[in-house]
């Protein structure tokens, strides 16, 4: 039986607030039907994977031109080479994955700003695709 004094979910609280006008017998039937037809709760998602601990080389065989052939935004500020596996760090800047992982193992600050920074990294697919497209266009000209 549902405890009317301590509803357990947001949906139950909404139902109870709206059903205060229904007779008790009808309220009980409606509550039991709502509980029976309610979808199962989604499994709790685990914490996001920490990409800073993933040092698997990616895209290492991609062809690249001389670093001076690229726009400044396509060059890693740590390695000064064109991106192959760019990631976005918590400071909002993009870095080559291997370079920033190595950096973060020794320091807890941003290479670009010097401000304190965590270790969460996200792949920057758009930047990687832009570098690959730019490289392909430069090779064909």
Secondary structure, 3 states (H helix, E strand, C coil): CCCCCCCCCHHHHHHHHHHHHCCHHHHHHHHHHHHHHCCCCCCCCCCCCCHHHCCCCCCCCCCCCCHHHCCHHHECCCCCCECCCEEECCCCCEEEHHHHHHHHHHCCECCCCCCECCCCCEECHHHHHHHHHHHHHHHCC
